[in-house]
């Protein structure tokens, strides 16, 4: 098997793995047919597929549906069945605030005998955002929230840390949507995109109890934004739905898919193509650390073997560059792989940062300009070089969001 064939095989396995993940079926399996009057709220990158399945399953008992997702995500099948809204990502915009206000009103109007079914997936933190009053007007509140989130992301804080601040700097996150629905019951089904996360980490947990406090959020802000900035934010931090709140007892949360689910599907697709596969546990941490780990493991990888790692690397982007953490990781490994080893890094949502691609697939046999690669890495501008090398993965919203996956594979004999 030559280099081009190996990389094509990895691309094919990746496409097959994504196609085999049916979040709609996983949602339907958690819902009864019929039942009490139900309001359906679906938020995030996978919201349309999850909402369609829920509405099909619930039938006439679903009396109202609101779907909030990212621009470019296909929601045409819901046009006649739900109020479909699109909003900003990765940073919230005015549409995110309008959607949050709609969701809060929808929850507040729920009766005690009604059920609110919340379908939450990655991206919900941005598309459903309601900042507290921090400035003279609503535009100033949104600008302040965007600034905090952007600076936390640029600091290489983990997504768990970013969402800790989001939950306490909000009118909708941290269980506040469930509080608005009281005393109605709330069932949350979530597709977890955060490695090692829990229900409250997905989409900043709008409908589940929040175990962290303002003290935790302040500590994160102080660590990554500095003491002065944290002190300025402190008056606007607040707690939402606590685990001891009476409404917490009326909420249930169940995961339908996780990063490990993604890894399992990728591993299965690779095995179907003849590889022996090792599936690593979920991982998060600095992208540079992960690149070093891959570079160390690649030389000893047995022929016909592959390592699959569901992960969310952290990476400090440089403004103005066209790149993403998957493409950056692939470019950083160029020149450090044996000739018969290939590496695929892909974003399951189909959107790798600002690259316009879903990630990249490279190998040790791929010829490249080292100076150009070093410059692209420094400027967080990997997309142009991957386009030139033909190593970019086709991008665009996939309707799935279960974090990234890295695959390290050695060609068989």
Buried (B, 14 or more C-beta within 10 A) or exposed (E): BEBEEBBBBBBEBBBBBBEEBEBBEBBBEBBEEEBBBBBBBBBBBBBBBBBBBBBBBBEEBBEBBBBBBBEEBEBEBBEEBBEBBBBBBBBBBEBBBBBBBBBBEBBEEBEEEBBBBBBBBBBBBBBBBBBBEBBEEEEEBBBBBBEBBBBBBBBBBBBBBBBBBBBBBBBBBBBBBBBBBBEBBBBBBBBBBBBBBBBBBBBBBBBBBBBBBBEBBBBBBBBBBEEEBBEBBBEBBBBBBBEEBEBBEBBBBEBBBBBBBBBBBBBBBBEEBEBBBBBBEBBBBBBBEBBBBBBEBBEEBEEBBBBBBBBBBBBEBEEEBBBBBBBBBBBBBBBBBBEBBBBBBBBBBBBBBBBBBBBBBBBBBBEBEEEBBEEBBEBBBBBBBBBEBEBBBEBBBBBBBBBBBBBBBBBBE
